[in-house]
Amino acid sequence: MEYTIPIPDDVALQIKNQWPDIPRRALEAFALQAYRNGVITEYEVQKLLKISSRMELDAFLKESNAHIDYTEKDLQQDIENIRKSFLK
């Protein structure tokens, strides 16, 4: 699905001086706001922005000051999964 956002020409030119790829920047801003509001998950941000790895996603979220939703419970689960992989 695609959407079009009307931007006045003079404003678009001003923005383009700072951000040459306006559609990408707009999509990133949209994805970040949706993530911050709990509308979409990290996975959906990754999918929407076609980010290829979890590390790249984490870097993008950190650079954007978007807090990663990683709880102590998530940490404990990761530790348990690592332990299990070493016991195999």
N, C-alpha and C positions, 0 to 999 in steps of 0.2 A: 504494500500500500504506500502511496506517495502523497505528500501534502505540499502545497505551495504557500509560501509566506510572502506577502507583498511588502517590499521595502522601498521607500522613495529613493529615486536615483541619487540624489545628493547625499543621503545618509549611507546608502550602499557604497558609494565611492569613498566616503570617509572611513567606513568600516574596513573596506578592502585594503586601504593603506596599511592597516594594522594586521588584518587577518586575510591573506590572499584567498584562502579557501573558505569562504563564508558558509557554504552548505555543510561542510564538515564541522566547523565551529558551532553552528546552530544545532547540529545533531548531538554533538558532545554536551552542549549546555542543556539540551532537552533531556538527554540520558542521565546526566548528573542530577538534575532537579527531580526527575522521576525516582531515581535511586534514593536521594536524600529524603524524599517524602514517603518512601516505603512502597511506591507503586510498582517498581520492578526490582528484581534481585541482581546480585553481582553477575550471575550467569547471563541474565538478560541484557545487562549493560555490555558485557563481553560480546554477546551475539549481535546486538544492535550496532555496535561500533566495529564489528569484525576484528576484534582483538584476538591475536592468535594464542596467547598463553596466559596462564594465571599470573605469572610474574609481571607481564606487561600490564595486565589489568590492575594489579596492586600498585604498580608505579603510576599509572594514570590516575587512580583514585587518590593516592597520596599527593601527587602533584596538584590535584584539584581541591585539596583539603576536604575530601569526602571521607568521612570516617568509615573504616571497614567494619562491618558487623561481624566481629569475631569475639565470641564470648569465652569465658573460662571453661564452660562446658565443651565448646569446640576444641579448645586447647587440650583438655583431658582426653577427648576422643582421638585427636591426632596423636597424642602420646601413646595411647593404647594401640592404635593402628600400627605405629612404628614398632612398638614392642612385639606385636604379633608377627610382623614381617621378619624380624630378626630371629624369632623362635622357629620359623619354618625350616 
